Amino acid sequence: MLLEKLLGPRVKTKVSRNKEQLSPKETLLKEIDDQILLIIGKNPPKKYMKKSGRICKHKDGTPKMRPIKSWFSDENQFKPTPLGITFLQGDRNCYDIGHYDKLEILNNFKDEVSRGSYRDDLSKWNELCEKRNSIIKKSKKIVIIEKINDR
């Protein structure tokens, strides 16, 4: 029996390039939501543990996971680092949180980002993300080309 009769028509392969791309603002809001989940503690978002660029695995072959890194330091400071890049640039890139609740700070930050209060910081952060991503893509292409040339 032909696969078309069994499964239906062919579809486009799902790869990361086909995923819906979020705008920088949407990406930041999603990262803030992840931080809120981390603070609440119920089912916190997790990332793969990596060593030398490779995902670490348990003996049974399943990948090792760890909770995402908090934007709140042990020194009682708030330093947002969505996608691993500091959001607030320069020497003064964090806030002392004082007596305020971490959840209140995150909700306030989310509201202000939604209103567009951090537009300049958002554009600078997005430029840094794009620059890093282009460097990563170039280095991956170089590695692939070197592997092809070694054959």
Secondary structure, DSSP 8 states (H G I E B T S, - for coil): --HHHHH-S------GGGS----HHHHHHHHHHHHHHHHH-SS--EEE-EETTEE-B-TTS-B-EEE---SB-TTSEE---GGGS-SS-SS---EE-TT--HHHHHHHHHHHHHHTTTHHHHHHHHHHHHHHHHHHHHHHHHHHHHHHHH-
